[in-house]
């Protein structure tokens, strides 16, 4: 069996959303409570910390470079050349007590992210490559763990307080989900 070795000791307050970049051979993740994200390169054992000034729930790589994020202020792009955030839209602008928690990108480049609050009032949104935002599920506790089956026909979604993993029929061409089951 392999030995486990600690490579960083950063003491994140709420470290979440690890994401591996094959092209960069780097690991990204967020610290929601500290309003920042990190990039770690194992090959040379270096890391960078990027403070953005708002809580980031989840981030994803963009095909065109940079990152897309679901933040306390909605969806944003992060431009690495200027280290700035560019707002896209905030579907939760009228509910400032909510924040985004977790998300993932599907096979067609759509960014799925869920919002959460203290009550079961969270929403799962889908941000399409054209910038349009779609409400996919509502009345959620804590959206978590979004993923897809290897054949791309089932989407899995976890609502943590309910301790339920849902499965949905998934249409990869349209991004629609149907037939919710546990």
C-alpha positions as CSV (number, residue, x, y, z in Angstrom):
1,X,0.0,0.0,0.0
2,X,1.2,3.5,-0.8
3,X,2.2,5.9,2.0
4,X,0.2,9.2,2.3
5,X,2.4,12.3,2.5
6,X,1.3,15.8,3.4
7,X,2.6,18.2,0.8
8,X,0.9,21.5,2.0
9,X,-0.3,22.8,5.3
10,X,-2.5,25.8,4.5
11,X,-5.1,25.4,7.2
12,X,-8.1,26.3,5.0
13,X,-11.2,27.3,6.9
14,X,-13.6,25.7,4.4
15,X,-11.5,24.1,1.6
16,X,-13.7,22.7,-1.2
17,X,-14.1,22.0,-4.8
18,X,-10.7,20.5,-5.8
19,X,-10.2,20.5,-9.6
20,X,-7.2,19.0,-11.5
21,X,-6.0,20.8,-14.6
22,X,-4.4,18.2,-17.0
23,X,-3.0,21.0,-19.2
24,X,-1.3,22.8,-16.3
25,X,-0.6,19.7,-14.2
26,X,-2.0,21.8,-11.3
27,X,-4.6,21.4,-8.6
28,X,-7.1,24.2,-7.9
29,X,-9.4,24.5,-4.9
30,X,-11.3,27.2,-3.0
31,X,-11.4,28.3,0.6
32,X,-15.0,29.6,0.8
33,X,-14.6,31.3,4.2
34,X,-11.4,33.2,3.2
35,X,-12.7,34.4,-0.2
36,X,-9.8,32.9,-2.1
37,X,-8.6,30.0,-4.3
38,X,-5.4,28.2,-4.6
39,X,-3.3,26.6,-7.4
40,X,-0.8,23.9,-6.5
41,X,1.8,22.5,-8.9
42,X,3.1,19.1,-7.5
43,X,6.0,18.9,-10.0
44,X,7.8,21.8,-8.3
45,X,5.9,21.8,-5.0
46,X,4.7,25.4,-5.4
47,X,1.4,27.0,-4.8
48,X,-0.3,30.4,-5.4
49,X,-3.1,32.0,-3.4
50,X,-5.5,34.3,-5.2
51,X,-7.7,36.5,-3.0
52,X,-10.8,37.7,-4.8
53,X,-12.7,39.5,-2.1
54,X,-15.9,37.4,-2.3
55,X,-16.8,33.8,-1.2
56,X,-16.3,31.3,-4.0
57,X,-18.4,28.2,-3.9
58,X,-16.9,26.4,-6.8
59,X,-14.7,27.1,-9.8
60,X,-14.1,25.4,-13.2
61,X,-11.6,25.7,-16.1
62,X,-12.7,27.6,-19.2
63,X,-11.8,26.2,-22.7
64,X,-10.7,29.8,-23.6
65,X,-8.5,30.1,-20.6
66,X,-9.1,31.4,-17.1
67,X,-11.8,30.2,-14.7
68,X,-15.6,30.4,-14.3
69,X,-16.8,30.7,-10.7
70,X,-20.0,30.6,-8.7
71,X,-19.5,33.1,-6.0
72,X,-21.5,35.0,-3.3
73,X,-22.1,37.6,-6.1
74,X,-23.2,35.1,-8.7
75,X,-21.4,33.8,-11.8
76,X,-18.1,35.4,-12.7
77,X,-15.1,34.8,-15.0
78,X,-11.6,35.1,-13.6
79,X,-9.0,36.5,-16.0
80,X,-5.5,35.2,-15.0
81,X,-3.7,37.9,-17.0
82,X,-5.3,40.7,-14.9
83,X,-6.2,38.7,-11.9
84,X,-9.7,40.3,-12.0
85,X,-13.3,39.0,-11.8
86,X,-15.7,39.8,-14.7
87,X,-19.4,39.5,-13.6
88,X,-21.6,37.4,-15.8
89,X,-24.9,37.4,-13.8
90,X,-26.3,36.9,-10.3
91,X,-29.4,34.7,-10.3
92,X,-29.6,35.1,-6.5
93,X,-29.3,38.9,-6.4
94,X,-32.7,39.2,-4.7
95,X,-31.7,36.7,-2.0
96,X,-28.4,38.0,-0.6
97,X,-28.4,35.5,2.3
98,X,-27.7,32.7,-0.1
99,X,-24.3,31.7,-1.5
100,X,-23.1,29.1,-4.0
101,X,-21.7,25.9,-2.7
102,X,-20.7,23.2,-5.2
103,X,-20.9,22.5,-8.9
104,X,-19.4,20.8,-12.0
105,X,-19.1,21.1,-15.7
106,X,-20.9,18.7,-18.0
107,X,-19.5,17.2,-21.2
108,X,-20.8,20.1,-23.3
109,X,-19.2,22.8,-21.2
110,X,-22.3,23.8,-19.2
111,X,-21.4,24.9,-15.7
112,X,-23.9,23.6,-13.0
113,X,-23.8,25.2,-9.6
114,X,-26.1,25.1,-6.6
115,X,-26.9,27.9,-4.1
116,X,-27.6,27.3,-0.4
117,X,-28.9,29.1,2.7
118,X,-30.0,28.2,6.2
119,X,-33.3,26.7,5.1
120,X,-34.1,24.4,2.2
121,X,-34.2,27.2,-0.3
122,X,-31.2,26.5,-2.5
123,X,-31.4,26.3,-6.3
124,X,-29.4,24.3,-8.9
125,X,-28.5,26.5,-11.8
126,X,-27.0,25.7,-15.2
127,X,-24.8,28.4,-16.9
128,X,-24.6,27.6,-20.6
129,X,-21.6,28.6,-22.8
130,X,-23.7,31.3,-24.4
131,X,-24.1,33.0,-21.0
132,X,-27.8,32.0,-20.4
133,X,-28.7,30.8,-17.0
134,X,-31.4,28.1,-16.3
135,X,-33.0,27.1,-13.0
136,X,-32.9,23.3,-12.9
137,X,-34.0,22.4,-9.4
138,X,-35.3,24.4,-6.4
139,X,-36.1,23.9,-2.7
140,X,-32.7,22.3,-2.0
141,X,-30.8,22.1,1.2
142,X,-27.1,22.0,0.4
143,X,-26.3,21.2,-3.2
144,X,-23.3,18.9,-3.4
145,X,-21.5,16.3,-5.5
146,X,-22.7,16.8,-9.0
147,X,-21.5,14.2,-11.5
148,X,-22.4,12.2,-14.6
149,X,-22.3,8.6,-15.6
150,X,-19.6,7.4,-18.0
151,X,-22.1,7.1,-20.8
152,X,-23.4,10.6,-20.1
153,X,-27.0,9.5,-19.7
154,X,-27.4,10.0,-16.0
155,X,-26.7,13.0,-13.8
156,X,-26.1,12.4,-10.0
157,X,-26.8,15.1,-7.5
158,X,-26.5,15.2,-3.7
159,X,-28.5,17.2,-1.3
160,X,-26.4,16.9,1.9
161,X,-28.9,17.7,4.7
162,X,-31.4,15.3,3.2
163,X,-28.6,12.7,2.9
164,X,-29.9,11.7,-0.5
165,X,-28.1,11.1,-3.8
166,X,-30.5,11.7,-6.7
167,X,-30.2,10.3,-10.2
168,X,-31.7,12.0,-13.2
169,X,-32.0,11.0,-16.8
170,X,-29.7,13.4,-18.6
171,X,-29.9,14.6,-22.2
172,X,-26.3,15.7,-23.0
173,X,-27.4,17.5,-26.2
174,X,-29.9,19.8,-24.4
175,X,-28.7,19.7,-20.8
176,X,-32.2,18.8,-19.6
177,X,-32.7,16.5,-16.6
178,X,-35.8,14.3,-16.0
179,X,-37.1,11.3,-14.0
180,X,-35.7,12.2,-10.6
181,X,-35.1,9.1,-8.4
182,X,-33.0,8.0,-5.4
